[in-house]
Amino acid sequence: MSASAATDYGVRVKEPVECAGTVKDTPKWLNGLLDELTALSRLPANWDSYEARAIDPQAALMTARFLWLVLREDAVLPKLVPTVGGNIQLEWYNDRAELEIEVGARGPLTACFVDHRSREEWETEITADLATVADKINSCF
């Protein structure tokens, strides 16, 4: 993701973005993601009145990086939900399946998946191999 993609300065991405030496067309979901991450990043500590932590800026950055790596250009963004620990939970739900991924600033990402049709269920830490998670996201949602 380019450095100019920060919405704190009102910048909108409208051109291809360089990523790891290749040029990737700007995904349709990118500006919406940046808007949502900016809003979450502005939540103060105690945003829930039960002493929740403010969203860790590294969790927001990790969320953007993760989604950049796994989502297709025409994908639907997950719902982004703040957690009381300062992390961000990504939630996809439809009639076919459910997928929740918690993204924190440190440590592994954790995922929980349920396919209502096949009854497949799993919970795992996401490793450097993103293929399984990317496949579920892009085939189910």
Phi, psi and omega in degrees: 000138183285154180296334182282002184277000183291126180277352176302335181254013178073018182279136176245140180269123182230007183228166177304146182248134179280133182218116177052042175084359177240161176256125180246134177300146180295121180293150180299333185272353189297312181296322176297320178298313180298321177298314181294318179295323177297315179298316179295321181293340180270355177295130179281166171302148181068028181299338180258003184065015176235032176069029175296147176282154171294154178295128178291126179305327178292328176294321177295317178296316179297323177299312180299315180297315181299310182295325177301322183283329189252339184271141171289165180300325184260016183291160174267132179294146172286167170286133178259121186237128177288146175253159182293341179272003179092008178265181177234130177256131177262130183230124172243130177220137168205185182296334183275318190205169175226138176218128175235133178229126176261126181248121177242171180288329183230151177085175183285156171282146177243143182229146175228124185233139174223126173255114184291333181281310184269351183069014176292133178218140173200156174226132186204163167273137180273126180261190179297336177277101184268003188301314183297313181294315179300319178298316180295316180299311187281341178263338185252340187232000000 
